[in-house]
Amino acid sequence: MKYVHKYAHMRTTVELPDDIFRMAKRVTVERGCTFRELVTTALQHELSGHRGEKKVPRRELPAIYLPADAPILHMTPEELAAAEASAEAERFHALDR
């Protein structure tokens, strides 16, 4: 027995950058298809995993080992954000000099 989800045909709103929208509209004219057909085809292609294409291997992030008494290990998210903002402000002011 085949089941169909109640949202088999769903309307949605997607915000696109102007340049992407213009390219998409141009492609619909060139192919003689609707915007809906183009978006559906593009999503099917993207979600199918690009069969035949090699996937780019993920890079592993380097491990950083800190001593148990490193101050950063005991900072709250708010303190970390403030420290990041301060460091970014210092870098910005260094560029102005």
Residue frames as qw, qx, qy, qz and C-alpha x, y, z in Angstrom:
[[0.000, 0.890, 0.455, 0.000, 0.00, 0.00, 0.00],
 [0.430, 0.321, -0.001, 0.844, 1.35, 3.44, -0.91],
 [0.260, -0.772, -0.436, 0.382, 1.04, 6.30, 1.55],
 [0.312, 0.597, 0.134, 0.726, 1.06, 9.96, 0.57],
 [0.292, -0.291, -0.440, 0.798, 1.94, 12.58, 3.13],
 [0.118, 0.822, 0.531, -0.168, -0.73, 15.22, 3.60],
 [0.022, -0.853, 0.157, 0.497, 1.81, 17.85, 2.46],
 [0.734, 0.181, 0.518, 0.400, 2.56, 16.13, -0.84],
 [0.325, 0.589, 0.263, 0.692, 2.06, 19.49, -2.53],
 [0.394, -0.702, -0.355, 0.475, 3.01, 22.28, -0.19],
 [0.268, 0.851, 0.078, 0.445, 3.19, 26.00, -0.85],
 [0.626, -0.544, -0.148, 0.539, 5.99, 27.92, 0.78],
 [0.195, 0.977, -0.062, 0.058, 7.77, 31.25, 0.54],
 [0.815, -0.132, 0.068, 0.561, 11.48, 31.37, -0.19],
 [0.018, 0.963, -0.098, -0.252, 13.54, 34.54, -0.08],
 [0.831, 0.202, 0.212, 0.473, 16.15, 34.57, -2.84],
 [0.270, -0.531, 0.173, 0.785, 18.88, 37.09, -3.57],
 [0.484, 0.712, 0.048, -0.507, 17.91, 39.22, -6.58],
 [0.203, 0.583, -0.688, -0.382, 20.73, 37.89, -8.77],
 [0.216, -0.021, 0.976, -0.015, 19.73, 34.26, -8.12],
 [0.472, 0.538, 0.565, -0.410, 16.08, 35.03, -8.87],
 [0.409, 0.722, -0.230, -0.509, 16.99, 36.76, -12.16],
 [0.057, 0.395, -0.880, -0.256, 19.17, 33.81, -13.21],
 [0.327, 0.190, 0.906, -0.190, 16.38, 31.39, -12.35],
 [0.497, 0.651, 0.307, -0.485, 13.80, 33.35, -14.33],
 [0.294, 0.651, -0.531, -0.456, 16.18, 33.47, -17.31],
 [0.090, -0.190, 0.973, 0.092, 16.65, 29.69, -17.13],
 [0.456, 0.393, 0.719, -0.348, 12.88, 29.12, -17.04],
 [0.494, 0.712, -0.049, -0.496, 12.52, 31.12, -20.25],
 [0.167, 0.553, -0.759, -0.300, 15.42, 29.26, -21.90],
 [0.100, -0.048, 0.993, -0.039, 14.04, 25.84, -20.90],
 [0.469, -0.213, -0.464, -0.721, 10.39, 26.68, -21.37],
 [0.483, -0.337, -0.787, 0.182, 9.51, 25.53, -17.87],
 [0.362, -0.846, -0.199, -0.338, 7.86, 27.13, -14.88],
 [0.037, -0.676, 0.536, -0.504, 9.69, 28.54, -11.89],
 [0.795, -0.326, 0.352, -0.372, 8.09, 25.80, -9.79],
 [0.971, 0.230, -0.046, 0.048, 9.43, 23.09, -12.12],
 [0.471, 0.648, -0.423, 0.424, 12.92, 24.59, -12.03],
 [0.325, -0.593, 0.523, -0.519, 12.96, 24.80, -8.23],
 [0.926, -0.140, 0.228, -0.267, 11.58, 21.26, -7.90],
 [0.881, 0.392, -0.188, 0.188, 14.20, 19.86, -10.29],
 [0.240, 0.681, -0.478, 0.499, 17.01, 21.78, -8.57],
 [0.555, -0.496, 0.471, -0.474, 15.95, 20.55, -5.14],
 [0.989, 0.036, 0.084, -0.117, 15.62, 16.96, -6.35],
 [0.705, 0.534, -0.329, 0.331, 19.13, 17.17, -7.79],
 [0.022, -0.656, 0.509, -0.557, 20.57, 18.70, -4.62],
 [0.691, -0.370, 0.416, -0.461, 18.81, 16.30, -2.28],
 [0.975, 0.178, -0.100, -0.085, 19.72, 13.22, -4.32],
 [0.702, -0.555, 0.331, 0.300, 23.35, 13.65, -3.37],
 [0.322, 0.781, -0.419, -0.333, 24.64, 14.47, -6.88],
 [0.922, -0.026, 0.381, 0.062, 25.06, 10.87, -7.88],
 [0.789, 0.475, 0.086, 0.380, 28.34, 10.39, -9.68],
 [0.136, 0.847, -0.254, 0.447, 30.04, 13.41, -8.15],
 [0.629, -0.027, -0.582, 0.515, 32.78, 12.95, -5.62],
 [0.416, -0.876, -0.231, -0.077, 32.04, 14.41, -2.25],
 [0.235, 0.713, -0.414, 0.515, 34.60, 16.78, -0.82],
 [0.670, -0.237, -0.622, 0.329, 36.18, 15.15, 2.20],
 [0.375, -0.902, -0.101, -0.187, 35.63, 16.96, 5.45],
 [0.389, 0.508, -0.524, 0.562, 38.66, 18.38, 7.16],
 [0.647, -0.521, -0.505, 0.233, 39.17, 17.46, 10.74],
 [0.138, -0.928, 0.113, -0.327, 39.59, 20.35, 13.09],
 [0.462, 0.379, -0.649, 0.470, 42.88, 20.34, 14.97],
 [0.671, -0.578, -0.454, 0.099, 42.73, 19.18, 18.55],
 [0.085, 0.684, -0.314, 0.653, 43.73, 21.83, 21.05],
 [0.707, -0.362, -0.553, 0.252, 44.87, 20.59, 24.42],
 [0.099, -0.751, 0.164, -0.631, 44.72, 23.05, 27.30],
 [0.230, 0.106, -0.792, 0.556, 45.88, 22.75, 30.87],
 [0.287, -0.553, -0.781, 0.032, 43.10, 22.05, 33.35],
 [0.228, -0.654, -0.358, 0.626, 43.50, 25.49, 34.90],
 [0.213, 0.193, 0.406, 0.868, 43.23, 27.40, 31.58],
 [0.195, 0.275, 0.347, -0.875, 40.88, 30.37, 32.19],
 [0.426, 0.113, -0.468, -0.766, 38.90, 29.72, 29.01],
 [0.367, -0.144, -0.916, -0.074, 37.67, 26.39, 30.39],
 [0.179, -0.447, -0.714, 0.508, 35.89, 28.16, 33.22],
 [0.111, 0.158, -0.068, -0.979, 34.35, 31.07, 31.28],
 [0.478, 0.497, 0.617, -0.379, 30.63, 31.42, 30.65],
 [0.497, 0.505, 0.550, 0.442, 29.34, 31.80, 27.07],
 [0.028, 0.980, 0.191, 0.044, 28.75, 35.48, 27.83],
 [0.437, -0.760, 0.326, 0.354, 32.34, 35.95, 29.02],
 [0.613, 0.014, 0.604, 0.509, 33.64, 34.17, 25.91],
 [0.347, 0.762, 0.455, 0.303, 31.52, 36.41, 23.67],
 [0.157, -0.981, 0.015, 0.109, 32.80, 39.53, 25.45],
 [0.554, -0.515, 0.477, 0.448, 36.41, 38.36, 25.12],
 [0.561, 0.325, 0.601, 0.467, 35.89, 37.65, 21.40],
 [0.174, 0.920, 0.312, 0.162, 34.31, 41.07, 20.86],
 [0.340, -0.881, 0.196, 0.264, 37.17, 42.76, 22.69],
 [0.597, -0.242, 0.574, 0.506, 39.79, 40.89, 20.63],
 [0.459, 0.577, 0.551, 0.390, 37.95, 41.75, 17.41],
 [0.010, -0.991, -0.135, 0.012, 37.78, 45.43, 18.40],
 [0.473, -0.684, 0.379, 0.406, 41.53, 45.41, 19.08],
 [0.579, 0.098, 0.623, 0.516, 42.22, 43.88, 15.64],
 [0.282, 0.818, 0.444, 0.232, 39.96, 46.46, 14.00],
 [0.174, -0.972, 0.055, 0.148, 41.68, 49.37, 15.74],
 [0.591, -0.416, 0.491, 0.486, 45.09, 47.93, 14.83],
 [0.530, 0.427, 0.567, 0.464, 44.07, 48.11, 11.15],
 [0.084, 0.957, 0.261, 0.090, 43.15, 51.80, 11.52],
 [0.453, -0.777, 0.192, 0.392, 46.61, 52.75, 12.73]]
